[in-house]
Amino acid sequence: MSEPRIAIIGAGIGGLACALALQHRGLAVTVFEQADALTEIGAAIALSANGTRELARFGCLPGLEAASCEPSELIWRGWKDQARIAAHPVRKDNAYRTAYGAAYFGIHRADLQKVMRGQLKGDVVRLKHRLTGVKETTQGIRLDFAGQDSVIADIVIGADGIKSKVRDHVAGEGAIRYSGTSAFRGIVPAKDLPNLPDPQAIQFWMGPDAHMLHYAIGPDGGDVNYFAVTEGPNDWPDMSKWVVEATRDDHLSAFEGWDVAITEMVGQSNMFARWGLFTTKPLRNWHKGRAVLIGDGAHAMLPHHGQGANTSIEDAVTLAELISQDGLSDMEALLTRFSRLRRLRTTAIQKSATVTNDVLHLHDDADLEARARRLENFPQEFGWIHGFDVKNGLDIKTAGRLRL
Ligand SMILES: Cc1cc2nc3c(=O)[nH]c(=O)nc-3n(C[C@H](O)[C@H](O)[C@H](O)COP(=O)(O)OP(=O)(O)OC[C@H]3O[C@@H](n4cnc5c(N)ncnc54)[C@H](O)[C@@H]3O)c2cc1C
C-alpha cells in the first residue's frame, strides 16, 4: 500500500507540532507555509506542561531549555501597589514540574519554531506557499497555492491559524468574533525595569477594566515580554486588520495611576500598536471530506490562560495518533472521533479564558477577597488544564471526565 499523502497548511505552532507527531509515528508529511521565513518578530509564547510534555517527546526539550526561561513563580497583584494577592511557585522548589510532570517556559515564538523545525527530519516545510483554494476531486483533495503548483493530498490538516482558509472550506466564512477587548504588547530588557518586583516571575496585575501580564523570556530571562489588556474599543475599527496604530500616549493613558512598575514597563516599549483580541465562534464541524482543522482555525481563544499554542499542540498530537492508529480508510469516522475528543476540552478552555478576562478586570468595589481566595486555589482549579496528557485523552468515554 502506498504511503498516505498528508498535507498540513501552516508552519505555526500547531502545524509544526503535527508534522513532528506524524513523523514520530513513522508517517511522511509535507507542510505548506505562506511566509518566506519562520521569524515573527516581537512575539512570545508561554508553554505549559500540557504542551511541553509533548514537545519533550519529540526531542525538543534541550532546545527549549537553551532558548527559554522558566518563571520563578506565578504571582497576582493589584493595580495600585506591589502587594502580592496570591502566588504559587513554578521553578522554585521544582514545584510546577513536580505537580504537572513537565516544565513551564517563556520563549520567543521564532525560537520555538526554530527548535520545533530543527527536530523535523528532511526538508518537509515548503515556504512561500499561500493556500488559495481547496477542492475535493476523485484523486484526492486539491490544494491550490498562489504562484505555485497545485498539490493533491489524501488529507489536508488546516493549521493555518485564526484566519484559516481551510476553515472557509470546512465551515464557511464569518467564524471570527471580536471579543470587545484589545491589547498592547511589548518586550523590554529586564535591566530597564528597576521598579519591577520579581522580574523572573510570571505576573498578573489586575485593575478595573484592564490587566497586565508579563513574564521573562530568552535563555537568561533578560527580556520581559508584556501583554497589557484593556476593555474596548466596543467595535473593532477594521475587521480585515488585527493590529491598528496606537501612540505611546494610548499605551500610557490606559494604565494611568497604576503602580510605577507598570507605567515604567509600558513607557519603555517601542511597539506602538493595539492588537484586537479575536476568537472563533463554536463551529458545527471541524472537518469536511478530507479536510480537518486544528489549533486556532478550530478554536481560537482569548490568551488569558496562555493556552492557544498549547491546545494546538494537543490537537496535533491527538490527530497524529489517531491517523497512525486508524489510517485514512474511513476518513469520516477518523475525523469525527478526532473532533469529539478535542471539542469538549478546547471549548471548556475557551469559555474559561473568557471568564478569566472578567475576573482579572474587576472594579475595586467588587468582592476582591473572594477573587483572592480563588487565586490561592489556582492549582486545584486549573490543574485540569496543565496536567493534561494527550495519551490519557484518546478515549471518548473518558475525554469528558478529564475536564475535572
Ligand atoms: C498576543 C498573543 C499572545 C499569545 N500568547 C500565548 C501564550 O502565551 N501561550 C499560548 O499557548 N498561546 C498564546 N497565544 C495564542 C497562540 O499564539 C496561538 O493560539 C497559536 O499560535 C495557534 O497555533 P496555530 O498553529 O493554530 O496557528 P499559528 O501559530 O497562528 O500558525 C498559523 C500559520 O499558518 C500560516 N498560514 C495562514 N494562512 C495561510 C495560508 N493561506 N497558506 C499557508 N499558510 C498560511 C501562518 O503564516 C502561520 O505560520 C497568544 C496569541 C496572541 C495573539
The ligand as an ORCA input file, in Angstrom:
! r2SCAN-3c Opt
* xyz 0 1
  C      -0.685     38.340     21.797
  C      -0.847     36.874     21.882
  C      -0.217     36.176     22.907
  C      -0.353     34.800     22.990
  N       0.258     34.144     23.993
  C       0.120     32.797     24.090
  C       0.745     32.060     25.132
  O       1.433     32.607     25.983
  N       0.559     30.714     25.187
  C      -0.198     30.058     24.252
  O      -0.358     28.820     24.345
  N      -0.789     30.733     23.232
  C      -0.657     32.070     23.142
  N      -1.252     32.737     22.128
  C      -2.011     32.009     21.123
  C      -1.116     31.298     20.132
  O      -0.173     32.144     19.520
  C      -1.983     30.657     19.071
  O      -3.103     30.058     19.676
  C      -1.198     29.586     18.356
  O      -0.088     30.122     17.681
  C      -2.119     28.855     17.386
  O      -1.402     27.936     16.638
  P      -1.864     27.601     15.173
  O      -0.888     26.611     14.664
  O      -3.308     27.270     15.153
  O      -1.741     28.957     14.366
  P      -0.463     29.872     14.163
  O       0.617     29.544     15.125
  O      -1.000     31.260     14.090
  O       0.084     29.454     12.737
  C      -0.653     29.604     11.555
  C       0.339     29.514     10.402
  O      -0.385     29.359      9.200
  C       0.163     30.208      8.215
  N      -0.895     30.486      7.254
  C      -2.019     31.219      7.443
  N      -2.771     31.264      6.328
  C      -2.103     30.513      5.405
  C      -2.367     30.166      4.045
  N      -3.473     30.614      3.412
  N      -1.480     29.384      3.389
  C      -0.364     28.925      4.018
  N      -0.038     29.236      5.302
  C      -0.917     30.018      5.989
  C       0.615     31.431      9.001
  O       1.574     32.185      8.285
  C       1.171     30.778     10.253
  O       2.539     30.440     10.111
  C      -1.140     34.111     22.025
  C      -1.762     34.811     20.988
  C      -1.631     36.184     20.924
  C      -2.310     36.949     19.796
*
